[in-house]
């Protein structure tokens, strides 16, 4: 069988099969199919048959399916892969090119157009959006080159788009106390204390179940994150534990947070947009200086934990990051500089 211009390995053949099923099977079912193939093919060799013509059509749908399968195998969540697809597909739709025809100049031109052309709301695209598209291009085309789908490392000649570094938003201790005073319902009190004590992502909060919490030890097990590395244990403060227990009352299972104005069904997770709305309303009532998204509470948690411990690795683990480099660059850089400055000029 022909693949990549060379003889296919077993893993490549299995990934090919999985690629053909990616639109019909879930991520868990795909992993089961791949595991079954690996077991059944033990003791067998794969040889290229040169007498048969290849019927595989290597178009853009093919490369996107292969990318999806490989990212699933790598452990990325379907939501993260969907974000990649939402940035890659428009490039192919706009250029009308087959992936094998793409050059560095095509990507450079596309990024330039995105910078100046208005979006669907007739507004200029933000710098952060352009940075996200550029980052996606580096991930996708870097993968395509490493996997021998393209012959040239086309991103080598593309400059990265950099975002303007600005001071990370944090909620001050005084504002935190104001937030506590402004919570109006038990659900808001539970959400606020959970965010401040654990720094969970909005998706992790929405997916959190009562059975994930050990109220005796205050340990919370997180198994719904952006990737496999996000699975971890975090711990509640006494204030957070008490607020959550008061909110869930006698419930012993189901999702912790439930919609306020819908049928109360513990088997249906609350929307991430609803969680964000609650978090923002708390900050607005308290007069916080910035928009209090869940991510801002998450950064506030990271900042406070680092200032308490000076341990980047610990903070990285608690946040569920794949590496400490992410934690330093996107969460702690300002705190680390402040502490370094204070130490340097301490009297």
Residue pairs with C-beta under 8 A, 6 or more apart in sequence:
1 7
1 8
1 13
1 46
1 48
1 49
2 8
2 48
2 54
2 56
3 12
3 13
3 16
4 12
4 147
4 148
4 149
5 148
6 148
7 46
7 47
7 48
8 16
8 46
8 48
9 46
10 38
10 41
10 44
10 46
13 46
14 34
14 37
14 38
14 41
15 34
15 66
15 69
15 70
15 73
16 66
17 33
17 34
17 37
18 30
18 33
18 34
18 69
18 73
19 62
19 65
19 66
19 68
19 69
20 65
21 29
21 30
21 33
22 30
22 65
22 68
22 69
22 72
23 65
25 33
27 72
27 78
30 69
30 72
31 72
31 73
34 73
56 62
58 100
59 98
59 99
60 92
60 98
60 99
63 99
63 144
63 149
64 85
64 88
64 89
66 147
66 149
67 84
67 88
67 140
67 143
67 144
68 81
68 85
70 143
70 147
71 80
71 81
71 84
72 78
72 81
75 227
75 228
75 229
76 226
76 227
77 225
77 226
77 227
79 203
79 226
80 226
80 227
83 136
84 136
84 139
84 140
87 132
87 133
87 136
87 137
88 136
88 137
88 140
91 107
91 110
91 137
92 99
94 110
94 113
95 102
95 106
95 110
97 106
99 144
99 149
99 150
100 149
100 150
102 141
102 150
102 154
103 152
103 154
104 154
104 155
104 156
104 157
104 158
107 137
107 141
107 154
107 155
107 158
108 158
108 159
111 130
111 133
111 134
111 137
111 158
111 161
114 125
114 129
114 130
114 133
115 125
115 130
116 124
117 125
118 124
118 125
119 125
127 161
127 163
127 164
128 163
130 161
131 161
131 162
131 163
133 161
134 158
134 160
134 161
135 160
137 155
137 158
138 155
138 158
138 160
141 150
141 153
141 154
141 155
142 153
142 155
144 150
145 152
145 153
145 154
145 155
167 334
168 299
168 303
168 330
168 331
168 333
168 334
169 290
169 296
169 299
170 296
170 299
170 300
170 303
171 179
171 283
171 288
171 290
171 292
171 296
171 297
171 300
172 289
175 283
175 286
175 287
175 288
175 289
176 196
176 300
178 286
178 287
178 288
179 192
179 282
179 283
179 285
179 286
179 288
179 292
180 189
180 192
181 286
182 282
182 285
182 286
183 189
183 192
183 282
184 285
185 260
186 243
186 246
186 247
187 247
187 257
187 258
187 260
187 278
188 278
188 281
188 282
189 243
189 246
189 247
190 240
190 243
190 244
190 246
190 247
190 248
190 256
190 257
191 205
191 257
191 275
191 278
191 279
191 282
192 243
192 279
192 282
192 297
193 236
193 237
193 239
193 240
193 243
193 244
194 200
194 205
194 208
194 236
194 240
194 243
194 244
195 205
195 279
195 294
195 297
195 298
195 301
196 237
196 240
196 297
196 300
196 301
197 234
197 235
197 236
197 237
197 239
197 240
197 301
198 220
198 234
198 235
198 236
198 240
198 301
198 318
199 234
199 297
199 298
199 299
199 300
199 301
199 302
199 305
199 318
199 319
200 208
200 222
200 234
200 294
200 298
201 225
201 226
201 230
201 294
201 295
201 298
201 320
202 272
202 275
202 276
202 294
202 295
203 224
203 225
203 226
203 272
204 222
204 224
204 225
204 230
204 320
205 257
205 275
205 294
206 255
206 257
206 269
206 270
206 271
206 272
206 275
207 224
207 255
207 269
208 220
208 222
208 224
208 255
208 256
208 257
209 253
209 254
209 255
209 256
210 248
210 251
210 252
210 253
210 254
210 255
210 256
211 252
211 253
212 220
212 221
212 222
212 223
213 219
213 220
213 236
213 244
213 256
214 220
215 241
215 244
215 245
217 235
218 235
218 236
218 237
218 238
218 240
218 241
219 233
219 234
219 235
219 236
220 233
220 234
220 235
220 236
221 232
221 233
222 230
222 231
222 232
222 233
222 234
222 320
223 231
224 230
225 231
225 232
225 320
226 320
227 322
229 320
229 321
229 322
230 320
231 320
232 317
232 318
232 320
234 318
236 244
244 256
247 256
248 256
251 266
253 266
254 266
254 267
255 266
255 267
255 268
255 269
255 270
257 270
257 275
258 264
258 265
258 266
258 270
259 270
259 271
259 274
275 294
276 293
276 294
279 292
279 293
279 294
279 297
280 291
280 292
280 293
282 292
283 290
283 291
283 292
283 296
284 292
290 296
298 319
299 331
302 315
302 318
302 319
302 327
302 331
302 332
303 331
303 332
303 334
303 335
305 314
305 315
305 318
306 312
306 315
306 332
306 335
306 336
307 335
307 339
309 315
310 339
312 324
312 327
312 328
312 332
312 336
313 324
315 327
315 331
315 332
316 323
316 324
316 326
316 327
319 327
319 331
321 327
328 336
